[in-house]
């Protein structure tokens, strides 16, 4: 993982932390590096923060996920 990817991962986690400081995350390292959290925990996330997460490389499909 490049420094840029790590920075984007950390920035995304900092955004999510503002909404739920003790969020639950799920990791998987089988085929890809994956970190996922339940989107329902972030129902109040602003459209601006959601867009920023997507720009950083996060995905959302029922949950926020980082896959590289």
N, C-alpha and C positions, 0 to 999 in steps of 0.2 A: 504494500500500500504506500503510495507516495505521500510526501508531507502535505501536499495540497488536499488529498483525499482525507487525511487525518484531520486537518484543520476544518474541512467542511463537516466531517462527522461530529467533531467537538462543538462547532458553532450550532449545528442542529440540536444537539443534546442540550445546549445552553438555552435555546429557544423553548424547547419542550419543558425544561426544568422550571421555567417561570410559571407554567400552568400547573404542573404537578411535581413538586420537589422530590417526592418519593415514588416516582413512576416505576412500574414493573417492566422489565425488558427481558427478551428471550433471545438467546444467541444460538447460532448454529455454524459450525465450521467445517461441515462435511465437504461439499463441493465448492461453496462460496463462503466468503465472510459475510455473515448476516446478523443484523441486530434488528429486532422488531419490538414494537410496543403497541398496546391496544389503543386504537384511535378513540374509542368511546371515552377514555380517560381525558381526552382533549376536546370535548364537545364545544368548549368556549373559545377555541383558538381563533385568532383573528384571521381574516382573509389575507392580510398582508404577511403575517407570520407563516401561514400555510404556503403562500406563493414563494416566500424566501426559502422554506425547506425544500420545495421542489427545485428551485434554482440551484441549491447546494448539492443536489443529487439524491435527495431522499425520495422515496416512493410512497404513495398512499393508495391502498385498495382495501379498505376496512381496517387498516392499521397503518402507522407510519413505519417504514422500514428502510434500512440502509443495507444495500447489497452490493458487494464489489468482488 
